[in-house]
Amino acid sequence: MSTFDSVTLICAIVLAGLGLALGFARVLRLFTKGIFGFILSVFLCATFGGMIAGIPAVAGLISDLNASLSDAWSFLGKIHLETVIYYIILFVVIQILRILIVRLIGSVFSADNAVMRFLNRILGMILMLAAVFLLTLLVFGIFRIFESTDFVQDFIAKTDGTFLGLLYDINPVKFVSEAEETALLLL
């Protein structure tokens, strides 16, 4: 076992212990408020915004807004202000839903009985490990963009043959396509 694997294992044990100590409700609040909540809301807007805009009723509202804005000032139709307004409204709605859902789930898992306390602790441990694992995959996805830099090359060399190296190699998170990645490597 290499040093990187030992450190990774120790970090996983510490994070599992922290999740066990905090419980599911607190870990959920930790990863959904502040900057994490903002990033989560932006991610959900970017992921599902186009799909929601494709719903006929929503698409009709957006086109009506575009027509109204174009009638008021012609340049507003060209800059697609209606799309900006749509995404701002969607962001606010997602923020409100995120807060309500987290409070509801948090209150359910904060119930004071033995079964819920046990579930709260175990699920807190699992959520903490899963959230940090996903954040690691996102960081490795960003590393892949800058794979030609000295820092990332050094990281790849140091983690070769370790769990982190394997995780980097098989990372499903890709911010660039294979063709773009090949083009970046040729630069």
C-alpha positions as CSV (number, residue, x, y, z in Angstrom):
1,M,0.0,0.0,0.0
2,S,1.5,3.3,-1.0
3,T,1.4,6.6,0.9
4,F,-1.3,8.0,-1.2
5,D,-3.5,4.9,-0.6
6,S,-2.8,5.2,3.2
7,V,-3.7,8.9,3.2
8,T,-6.8,8.2,1.1
9,L,-7.9,5.5,3.5
10,I,-7.3,7.6,6.6
11,C,-9.3,10.5,5.0
12,A,-12.2,8.2,4.2
13,I,-12.2,6.9,7.8
14,V,-12.2,10.4,9.2
15,L,-14.9,11.6,6.8
16,A,-17.0,8.5,7.6
17,G,-16.6,9.3,11.4
18,L,-17.5,12.9,10.8
19,G,-20.6,11.9,8.9
20,L,-21.5,9.4,11.6
21,A,-21.1,12.1,14.3
22,L,-23.0,14.8,12.4
23,G,-25.8,12.6,11.0
24,F,-27.7,12.7,7.7
25,A,-29.7,15.9,8.4
26,R,-26.6,18.0,9.3
27,V,-24.5,16.6,6.5
28,L,-27.4,17.3,4.0
29,R,-27.6,20.9,5.3
30,L,-23.8,21.2,5.1
31,F,-23.7,20.2,1.4
32,T,-26.8,22.2,0.3
33,K,-26.4,25.6,1.9
34,G,-24.0,28.4,1.2
35,I,-21.7,28.1,-1.8
36,F,-22.6,24.4,-2.2
37,G,-26.3,25.3,-2.4
38,F,-25.6,28.0,-5.0
39,I,-23.5,25.7,-7.1
40,L,-26.1,23.0,-6.8
41,S,-28.8,25.4,-8.0
42,V,-26.8,26.6,-10.9
43,F,-26.0,23.0,-11.9
44,L,-29.7,22.1,-11.8
45,C,-30.7,25.2,-13.8
46,A,-28.1,24.3,-16.5
47,T,-29.0,20.7,-16.5
48,F,-32.8,20.9,-16.5
49,G,-33.4,24.5,-17.7
50,G,-33.6,23.6,-21.4
51,M,-35.9,20.6,-20.7
52,I,-38.2,22.7,-18.7
53,A,-38.2,25.5,-21.3
54,G,-39.3,22.9,-23.9
55,I,-42.6,22.2,-22.0
56,P,-45.2,23.8,-24.3
57,A,-46.8,26.0,-21.6
58,V,-43.4,27.4,-20.5
59,A,-42.2,27.8,-24.1
60,G,-45.4,29.8,-24.8
61,L,-44.8,32.1,-21.8
62,I,-41.2,32.6,-22.9
63,S,-42.2,33.4,-26.5
64,D,-44.9,35.8,-25.3
65,L,-42.4,37.5,-23.1
66,N,-40.0,37.8,-26.0
67,A,-42.8,39.3,-28.2
68,S,-43.7,41.8,-25.4
69,L,-40.1,42.8,-24.9
70,S,-39.5,43.2,-28.7
71,D,-42.6,45.4,-28.9
72,A,-41.3,47.6,-26.1
73,W,-37.7,48.0,-27.5
74,S,-36.6,46.1,-30.6
75,F,-33.1,45.4,-29.3
76,L,-34.5,43.4,-26.3
77,G,-35.7,40.8,-28.8
78,K,-32.3,40.4,-30.3
79,I,-30.4,39.9,-27.0
80,H,-33.0,37.3,-25.8
81,L,-33.7,39.0,-22.4
82,E,-36.6,36.6,-22.0
83,T,-34.1,33.7,-21.6
84,V,-32.2,35.6,-18.9
85,I,-35.4,36.4,-17.1
86,Y,-36.5,32.7,-17.4
87,Y,-33.2,31.4,-15.9
88,I,-33.4,33.9,-13.1
89,I,-36.9,32.9,-12.2
90,L,-35.9,29.2,-12.5
91,F,-32.9,29.8,-10.2
92,V,-35.1,31.4,-7.5
93,V,-37.7,28.6,-7.8
94,I,-34.9,25.9,-7.4
95,Q,-33.4,27.8,-4.4
96,I,-36.8,27.9,-2.7
97,L,-37.5,24.2,-3.5
98,R,-34.0,23.2,-2.3
99,I,-34.5,25.0,1.0
100,L,-38.0,23.4,1.6
101,I,-36.8,19.9,0.7
102,V,-33.7,20.1,2.9
103,R,-35.8,21.4,5.8
104,L,-38.4,18.7,5.3
105,I,-35.9,15.8,5.0
106,G,-33.8,17.3,7.9
107,S,-36.8,17.4,10.2
108,V,-37.8,13.8,9.3
109,F,-34.3,12.5,10.1
110,S,-34.1,14.6,13.3
111,A,-37.0,12.8,14.9
112,D,-36.1,11.6,18.4
113,N,-36.5,7.9,18.4
114,A,-33.9,5.1,18.3
115,V,-34.6,3.9,14.7
116,M,-34.4,7.4,13.2
117,R,-31.2,8.3,15.2
118,F,-29.6,5.1,13.9
119,L,-30.7,5.8,10.3
120,N,-29.6,9.4,10.7
121,R,-26.1,8.4,11.7
122,I,-25.6,5.7,9.1
123,L,-27.0,7.7,6.2
124,G,-24.9,10.7,7.4
125,M,-21.8,8.6,7.1
126,I,-22.8,7.4,3.6
127,L,-23.8,10.8,2.4
128,M,-20.5,12.4,3.6
129,L,-18.4,9.7,1.8
130,A,-20.6,10.0,-1.4
131,A,-20.4,13.8,-1.4
132,V,-16.7,13.9,-1.0
133,F,-16.3,11.2,-3.6
134,L,-18.3,13.2,-6.1
135,L,-16.4,16.4,-5.3
136,T,-13.2,14.4,-5.9
137,L,-14.5,13.2,-9.3
138,L,-15.4,16.8,-10.2
139,V,-11.9,18.0,-9.3
140,F,-10.4,15.2,-11.3
141,G,-12.6,16.2,-14.2
142,I,-11.2,19.7,-14.0
143,F,-7.7,18.3,-13.8
144,R,-8.3,16.5,-17.1
145,I,-8.9,19.8,-18.8
146,F,-5.5,21.0,-17.7
147,E,-3.8,17.6,-18.2
148,S,-0.9,19.1,-20.1
149,T,0.2,21.4,-17.2
150,D,3.2,20.5,-15.1
151,F,1.1,20.4,-11.9
152,V,-1.4,17.8,-13.3
153,Q,1.4,15.8,-14.9
154,D,3.2,15.7,-11.6
155,F,0.0,14.6,-9.9
156,I,-0.6,11.8,-12.4
157,A,3.0,10.6,-12.0
158,K,2.7,10.5,-8.2
159,T,-0.6,8.8,-8.1
160,D,0.1,6.2,-10.8
161,G,-0.8,2.7,-9.4
162,T,-2.8,4.0,-6.5
163,F,-6.5,4.2,-5.8
164,L,-6.5,7.9,-6.7
165,G,-4.7,7.2,-9.9
166,L,-7.2,4.5,-10.9
167,L,-10.0,6.9,-10.0
168,Y,-8.4,9.6,-12.2
169,D,-8.1,7.1,-15.1
170,I,-11.7,5.8,-15.0
171,N,-13.3,9.1,-14.0
172,P,-16.7,9.3,-15.7
173,V,-16.9,13.1,-15.3
174,K,-15.6,14.8,-18.5
175,F,-16.0,18.4,-19.2
176,V,-14.6,18.1,-22.7
177,S,-15.3,15.6,-25.4
178,E,-12.7,13.1,-26.6
179,A,-12.0,15.2,-29.7
180,E,-11.5,18.3,-27.7
181,E,-9.3,16.4,-25.2
182,T,-7.2,15.2,-28.2
183,A,-7.0,18.7,-29.5
184,L,-5.9,20.0,-26.1
185,L,-3.2,17.4,-25.9
186,L,-1.8,18.4,-29.3
187,L,-1.4,22.0,-28.2
